[in-house]
Amino acid sequence: MSKKVKMKCMYCGRTFFRGQGIEIVIGDERFYFHSKRCALKFLQMLLERIPPEVSIPTAKALARELQEAIRKKEEASKKKFA
């Protein structure tokens, strides 16, 4: 029987069992959160601290990728009449 590993939320300090929370991996670092709310607050704080000249081009590129994926999905779901 495997032993359950307890983790600690990096945002609020609450403990939880591994596999029940959210894990964010950035490079070689792993960040653990007990809920999506704590993970979101961490990501908001992280984005506030990253300089705009670094984050804005990346955010715009990601927005374009997501818009393209939505466009392709919408085109694929349209009924085609012959």
N, C-alpha and C positions, 0 to 999 in steps of 0.2 A: 504494500500500500504506500503510495507516494505521499510525502509530507506536503501540506499546503504552505506556500510561501506567502508571508505577509509583506505587503508593500505599504509605503507611506505617500500620501498625496503631497506633491511638491508645492501646491498652492495653499491648501488649508491645513495639512498635517493629519488628516483623517487616515486611519489604516483600513486596508482592504486586501482581499486575497488576489494574488496574481491571476490574470485572466478575466477579472471582473471590471477592471478599470480601463483607462485609455493610456496607451503608450505612444509617445511621439518620439521618433528617432531623427536626429539632426546630426549628420556625419557619424561620428563614433559615440555620441552622447545619447542617452536614453532618459526621457522625462516621463514620470508616471503621475497620473491623476485619477482620483476616484470617480469623477463624473465629467460629463461633457461641459458642464458649466465652468468647472475649475480649469479645464483644458482651454476653453475659449478665453477665459480671463487672462491666462498665461500668454496665449497667442496675441491677444490685444496689446498687452504690456510689451511683448517682444517687438511687435510691429511699430509701436510708438517710439521705441528706442533705436530702431534701424534708420539710418539717414535716408531722407526722401530720394536723394539721387541714386541710391541703391535699390530701394523698394519699389519706386514708381515704374521704372521700365519693366521690371519683373512682373508686377501686378498687371500692367497693360498687356504684356505678352500672354499671361495666363488668361486674362479676360477674352482676348482674341481667340485663343484655343478653345475655351468653353463655348463662345458664341458659334464658332465653326462646328463644334460637336453638336450643338443644339440644331443648327441649320441642317446638318446631314441627317439627324434623327427625324426632323420634321419632313424632309424630302422623302425619306424612306417610308414614312408612315402615310404619305398621300396616296390615295387610291388612283391607280393608273387605268384609264379607260382606253381601249383600243379603237 
